[in-house]
Amino acid sequence: MAFFSISRSLIRRSCNSTRNLISKRFEVSSDSCSRWRSSSHGISTTTSSNSEKIDASGYHLSGGPSFMRGTVFWEPGKPLTIEEFQMPRPKVGEVLIKTKACGVCHSDLHVIKGELPFASPCVVGHEITGEVVEHGLHTDREIIRRFPVGAHVIGAFIMPCGNCSYCVKGQEDLCEAFFAYNRAKGTLYDGETRLFLRNNGKPVYMYSMGGLAEYCVVPAHALSVLPNSLPYTESAILGCAVFTAYGAMRHAADLRLGDSVAVIGVGGVGSSCLQIARAFGASEIIAVDVQDEKLDNAKKLGATHTVNAAKEDAVDKIKEITGGMGVDVAVEALGKPQTFVQCSQSVKDGGKAVMIGLAPSSSIGEVDINRLVRRQVKIIGSYGGRARQDLPKLVKLAETGIFNLNAAVSRKCTFEEAAKAYQDLDKGCIVGRAVVEIM
């Protein structure tokens, strides 16, 4: 499912200086882990902590590979391709991850189809799990302690800087640096990408961390430890599909025990909303879609009622189910003008219509102004959760079985099958969430 991005001004992050530590597992000394070897085709960049010039073409993990593969989006209408990259190097406050799995999300598809403008060429994929293999030079000792080399981790697609005016207030889903740099420019927060093609050294941009690659660089604030009891593949969806659903229900809707809920569009993110609503104790959970297969699956994930909007009027049916009142909370998870209207019309007086689906950039949603004013209807946008606050909670929900990861993932595919998975997503052939296994 897709999520809309807004550019904002960068507030430069400050970082403590400590030496990077690398475990014996990779047999890297403190000297070799910061060593860059020169190459005739190198690109010079500047580290975020000082003016030291580094050669981006010769870096490699000691005892490990000197290059990797990643899935590249070039421009709308052209197929995704798998390309070889120089090994990405993390900078201060960042972690290099050996990617194990990456979810297939509709927001990537919006970029691939040209419906949302984004810097290209870029590596798509933003819903990942993996293993820590290195920390950026001068990364804070506490970050290294929390995420040691070899740790299993999950990454949130909203990667908070930790220092802007929103992050310090706990509103990491509005992080200024993330929107001003990653979503607006395809870079991390020093204004530079970490991805360079192996054959010519040309830069490639990053949609979030650029997760559809064998390795990716992630700001440490976007990570949470993944316990060994949870699998890499199914857990990848915690970083976007579940993360977005939790942000909508917890922060935007402030869902309460006994509230009635309607979810319009029950694909990867919408179906996660059903499970989160059930976990929060919603009384009635109404799933709305146009595919019976998705509605059948919704019943397994917590829906108490289902509505096929291709066969009956969704708003009328929701009101019938709720005794003519409408629901306390309606969630729109498709990003279409028609479903935007349905969502706002489905809530009771004083209810909350939460919009989480991204739309093509020219899309406009309509609303009944008089009802909005007179009946205190609240229309709220929600892009995702808050990584440092919410991601550990989502891990606990999955670990205890309250959130059923296995039921949420409907397809697994190989790294080479990623392009086909996006084609099937575009056709509506994926019932829940597809995950690419990169192990």
C-alpha positions in Angstrom: 0.0 0.0 0.0 1.2 3.4 -0.7 1.9 6.5 1.5 2.1 10.2 0.6 5.3 12.1 1.2 5.8 15.9 2.0 9.1 17.7 1.6 10.3 19.7 4.6 13.5 21.6 5.5 16.4 19.6 7.0 17.6 20.0 10.5 21.1 18.7 10.6 21.7 15.8 13.0 24.5 15.9 15.5 26.3 12.7 16.5 28.7 11.7 19.2 32.1 10.4 18.1 33.2 6.9 18.9 35.1 4.3 17.0 33.1 1.7 15.2 33.3 -1.9 16.6 33.1 -4.9 14.5 32.7 -8.5 15.8 35.1 -11.3 15.3 32.4 -13.1 13.3 33.5 -11.0 10.3 37.1 -10.8 11.5 37.3 -7.1 11.0 39.8 -5.0 13.0 39.1 -1.4 14.0 41.5 -0.3 11.3 40.2 -2.4 8.5 36.5 -1.6 9.2 37.1 2.0 8.3 39.5 1.4 5.4 38.6 2.4 1.9 40.8 1.1 -0.9 41.3 3.3 -4.0 40.1 2.6 -7.5 40.6 4.3 -10.8 36.8 4.7 -11.1 36.0 5.9 -7.6 33.7 8.7 -6.6 34.7 11.1 -3.8 32.2 11.9 -1.2 32.2 13.8 2.1 31.4 12.1 5.4 28.7 13.7 7.5 31.0 14.2 10.5 34.0 15.9 8.8 35.5 17.0 5.5 37.4 13.7 5.0 37.3 12.5 1.3 36.5 8.9 0.8 36.7 6.7 -2.3 33.3 5.1 -2.7 34.4 2.5 -5.2 36.9 0.4 -3.3 35.1 -0.3 0.0 34.4 -3.9 1.0 33.7 -6.0 4.1 36.9 -7.6 5.3 36.4 -11.3 4.7 33.2 -10.5 2.8 32.1 -9.3 -0.7 33.2 -6.1 -2.4 30.0 -5.7 -4.3 26.3 -6.6 -4.2 23.2 -6.8 -6.3 20.2 -4.5 -6.1 16.8 -4.0 -7.9 16.8 -0.8 -9.9 13.9 1.3 -11.1 15.1 3.4 -14.0 12.0 5.3 -15.3 8.3 4.7 -15.8 7.6 2.2 -18.5 11.0 0.5 -18.2 11.4 -2.9 -16.5 13.1 -3.3 -13.1 16.6 -4.7 -13.5 19.0 -6.4 -11.1 22.4 -4.5 -11.2 25.7 -4.9 -9.4 26.6 -2.1 -6.9 29.7 -1.2 -5.0 29.4 -2.3 -1.4 27.5 0.5 0.4 29.3 2.1 3.3 27.4 3.4 6.4 28.3 6.7 7.8 28.0 8.0 11.4 24.8 6.8 13.1 24.1 4.3 10.3 24.2 0.6 10.1 25.0 -1.7 7.2 22.4 -4.6 7.0 22.7 -7.8 5.1 19.2 -7.9 3.8 17.2 -11.1 4.4 13.7 -10.2 3.2 11.8 -7.2 1.7 8.1 -6.7 1.4 6.4 -5.8 -1.9 4.4 -2.6 -1.2 2.1 -0.5 -3.2 4.0 2.7 -2.5 6.9 1.2 -4.5 4.5 0.5 -7.3 3.3 4.1 -7.3 6.9 5.1 -7.9 7.5 2.4 -10.6 4.4 3.6 -12.5 5.4 7.2 -12.3 2.3 8.1 -10.2 4.5 9.6 -7.4 7.5 11.6 -8.4 10.8 10.3 -7.0 14.5 10.6 -7.9 15.6 8.0 -10.4 17.3 5.7 -11.0 16.6 4.3 -7.6 16.5 1.0 -5.6 13.0 0.4 -4.4 11.9 -1.7 -1.4 11.4 -0.3 2.1 10.1 -3.1 4.3 13.1 -5.1 5.4 14.6 -7.5 7.9 18.3 -8.5 8.0 21.5 -8.9 10.0 23.8 -6.2 11.2 27.3 -6.5 9.5 28.8 -3.1 10.2 28.4 0.3 11.9 29.4 3.7 10.4 32.6 5.3 11.6 32.2 7.4 14.8 28.8 5.8 15.5 27.7 6.3 19.1 28.7 3.4 21.4 25.1 3.0 22.6 23.9 2.3 19.1 26.7 -0.3 18.7 25.6 -1.9 22.0 21.9 -2.1 21.0 22.6 -3.4 17.5 25.9 -5.4 17.6 27.3 -7.1 14.6 25.3 -10.3 14.0 22.1 -8.9 15.5 18.8 -9.7 13.7 16.9 -6.4 13.0 13.9 -5.0 11.4 13.8 -1.6 9.6 10.9 0.9 9.6 10.3 2.7 6.3 10.0 6.1 8.0 13.6 6.5 9.1 13.7 9.3 11.8 16.7 11.5 12.2 16.1 11.8 15.9 17.1 15.5 16.1 14.5 17.6 14.3 11.7 19.5 16.0 9.2 16.7 15.3 11.5 13.8 16.4 12.4 15.5 19.7 8.7 15.7 20.4 8.1 12.1 19.6 6.4 12.7 16.3 8.9 10.7 14.3 6.3 10.1 11.6 6.7 13.7 10.6 10.6 13.7 10.7 11.7 16.8 8.7 14.9 15.2 7.5 13.2 12.1 6.2 10.8 14.1 4.0 13.2 16.8 3.0 16.0 14.4 2.0 14.8 10.8 1.4 11.4 11.4 0.0 12.3 14.6 -1.8 15.8 13.7 -3.1 16.3 9.9 -2.6 19.2 10.4 -0.3 20.1 10.0 3.4 20.4 13.0 5.7 23.8 14.4 4.5 22.2 14.8 1.1 24.1 11.8 -0.4 23.0 8.3 -1.5 25.0 5.3 -0.4 24.4 3.4 -3.6 26.8 3.5 -6.6 26.8 1.2 -9.7 29.8 -1.1 -9.8 30.5 -0.7 -13.5 30.7 3.1 -13.7 30.3 4.5 -10.2 27.2 6.4 -11.0 24.9 7.2 -8.1 21.5 5.5 -7.6 19.0 6.9 -5.2 17.3 5.2 -2.3 13.5 4.8 -1.6 13.8 4.7 2.2 16.8 2.4 2.6 16.6 0.9 -0.9 15.7 -2.5 0.6 15.5 -4.7 -2.5 19.2 -5.3 -2.4 21.6 -7.8 -0.8 22.8 -5.1 1.6 21.4 -1.7 2.6 22.3 1.2 4.8 19.8 2.2 7.5 19.9 5.1 10.0 20.0 3.4 13.4 16.9 5.2 14.7 14.8 3.3 12.2 15.9 -0.2 13.6 14.5 -2.5 16.2 15.9 -5.8 17.3 14.2 -8.9 15.8 14.2 -11.8 18.3 15.5 -15.1 17.0 12.0 -16.6 17.6 10.6 -14.6 14.7 11.4 -15.5 11.1 13.1 -13.0 8.7 10.6 -13.4 5.9 7.2 -12.9 7.6 8.6 -10.3 10.0 9.6 -7.9 7.1 6.0 -6.7 6.9 6.3 -5.2 10.4 8.4 -2.4 8.9 5.6 -1.0 6.7 2.3 -2.8 6.4 1.9 -3.4 10.1 3.8 -0.2 11.0 1.4 1.9 8.9 -1.7 0.1 10.3 -0.5 0.6 13.9 0.2 4.3 13.3 -3.3 4.8 11.8 -5.1 3.0 14.7 -3.0 4.1 17.6 -1.9 7.7 16.8 -4.4 9.0 14.2 -7.6 7.2 15.3 -6.7 6.7 18.9 -8.8 3.6 18.7 -10.6 2.7 22.0 -11.9 -0.6 23.4 -15.4 -1.2 21.9 -15.1 1.2 19.0 -16.6 0.1 15.7 -14.2 0.1 12.7 -14.5 -0.1 8.9 -11.4 -0.7 6.7 -11.9 0.2 3.0 -9.4 -1.8 0.9 -8.0 -4.9 2.6 -4.8 -5.6 0.8 -1.4 -5.7 2.6 -1.9 -2.6 4.8 -5.7 -2.8 5.1 -5.6 -6.4 6.2 -3.0 -5.4 8.9 -5.5 -2.8 10.1 -8.0 -5.5 10.7 -5.6 -7.4 13.0 -4.6 -4.2 14.8 -8.2 -3.3 15.3 -8.9 -6.7 16.8 -5.9 -6.4 19.1 -7.2 -3.1 20.3 -10.6 -4.6 21.2 -12.8 -3.1 18.4 -16.4 -4.4 18.7 -17.3 -4.4 15.0 -14.7 -4.7 12.3 -16.1 -4.2 8.8 -13.9 -5.1 5.8 -14.7 -3.5 2.5 -13.2 -4.5 -0.9 -14.2 -5.5 -4.4 -12.6 -9.0 -4.4 -14.3 -11.8 -2.6 -10.9 -13.6 -2.1 -9.6 -10.7 -0.1 -12.9 -10.5 1.9 -12.7 -14.2 2.7 -9.2 -13.7 3.9 -10.3 -10.7 6.0 -12.6 -12.9 8.0 -9.6 -14.9 9.1 -7.8 -11.7 10.2 -10.5 -10.4 12.5 -13.3 -8.9 10.3 -16.7 -9.5 11.8 -18.5 -8.3 8.7 -17.5 -8.0 5.0 -18.9 -5.8 2.2 -18.2 -6.3 -1.5 -18.4 -2.7 -2.8 -18.7 -4.0 -6.4 -22.0 -5.6 -5.5 -23.6 -3.2 -3.0 -23.3 0.4 -1.7 -20.5 0.3 0.8 -21.7 3.3 2.8 -25.3 2.1 3.0 -24.2 -1.4 4.1 -21.8 0.0 6.8 -24.7 2.1 8.2 -27.0 -0.9 8.1 -24.5 -3.0 10.1 -24.1 -0.2 12.7 -27.8 0.4 13.2 -27.8 3.5 10.9 -25.1 5.3 12.8 -21.9 4.7 11.0 -18.6 3.6 12.5 -16.4 5.3 15.1 -13.4 4.9 12.9 -13.1 4.4 9.1 -9.8 3.7 7.4 -9.2 4.3 3.7 -6.3 2.1 2.5 -6.5 2.4 -1.3 -5.8 6.1 -2.2 -8.7 6.6 -4.6 -11.0 9.6 -4.7 -14.1 7.3 -4.6 -12.9 5.5 -1.5 -11.9 8.8 0.1 -15.5 9.9 -0.1 -16.8 6.5 1.1 -14.5 6.7 4.1 -15.7 10.1 5.2 -19.3 9.2 4.7 -19.0 6.0 6.7 -18.3 7.5 10.1 -20.9 8.5 12.6 -21.2 12.0 13.9 -18.0 12.9 15.7 -16.3 9.9 14.1 -12.8 9.8 12.5 -12.0 9.1 8.9 -8.3 8.1 8.6 -6.7 8.3 5.2 -3.6 6.1 4.8 -3.7 5.2 1.1 -1.4 7.1 -1.3 -2.9 8.3 -4.6 -1.4 9.5 -7.9 0.0 13.0 -7.3 -2.9 14.8 -9.1 -5.7 13.1 -7.1 -8.2 15.2 -5.2 -10.6 13.9 -2.5 -14.0 15.5 -2.0 -15.8 16.1 1.3 -19.2 17.3 2.4 -18.2 20.5 4.1 -21.5 21.1 6.0 -21.5 17.7 7.5 -17.8 18.0 8.4 -18.6 21.3 10.2 -22.0 20.5 11.8 -21.4 16.9 12.9 -17.7 17.2 14.0 -16.4 14.6 11.5 -12.7 14.4 11.7 -10.6 13.7 8.6 -7.0 12.7 9.5 -4.1 11.7 7.4 -1.6 9.1 8.6 1.6 8.0 6.9 2.9 5.5 9.4 4.1 4.7 12.9 6.9 6.1 15.0 10.0 3.8 14.7 11.6 4.1 18.2 8.2 4.0 20.0 6.2 1.6 17.9 8.5 -0.9 16.2 9.4 -2.7 19.5 5.7 -2.9 20.3 4.9 -4.5 17.0 7.6 -7.0 17.5 6.0 -8.0 20.8 2.6 -8.3 19.2 4.1 -10.7 16.6 6.1 -12.6 19.2 3.1 -13.2 21.4 1.0 -14.2 18.4 -1.5 -11.4 18.8 -0.5 -10.3 15.3 -0.5 -13.3 13.0 2.4 -12.8 10.6 1.9 -16.1 8.8 -1.7 -15.2 8.0 -0.7 -11.8 6.7 1.9 -13.0 4.2 0.2 -14.6 1.2 3.2 -15.1 -1.1 7.0 -15.5 -0.9 9.2 -15.1 -3.9 12.9 -15.0 -4.8 15.1 -12.0 -5.4 14.9 -12.6 -9.2 11.1 -12.7 -9.0 10.6 -9.3 -7.5 9.7 -7.6 -10.8 7.0 -10.2 -11.4 5.6 -9.7 -7.9 5.1 -5.9 -8.6 3.3 -6.8 -11.9 1.0 -9.1 -10.0 0.4 -6.5 -7.3 -0.6 -4.0 -10.0 -3.1 -6.6 -11.4 -4.6 -7.2 -7.9 -3.4 -10.8 -7.9 -1.8 -10.6 -4.4 -4.3 -11.2 -1.7 -2.3 -10.1 1.4 1.4 -9.2 1.3 4.1 -10.6 -0.9 7.7 -10.8 0.5 10.9 -11.2 -1.4 13.4 -13.5 0.2 17.0 -12.3 -0.3 18.8 -14.8 1.9 
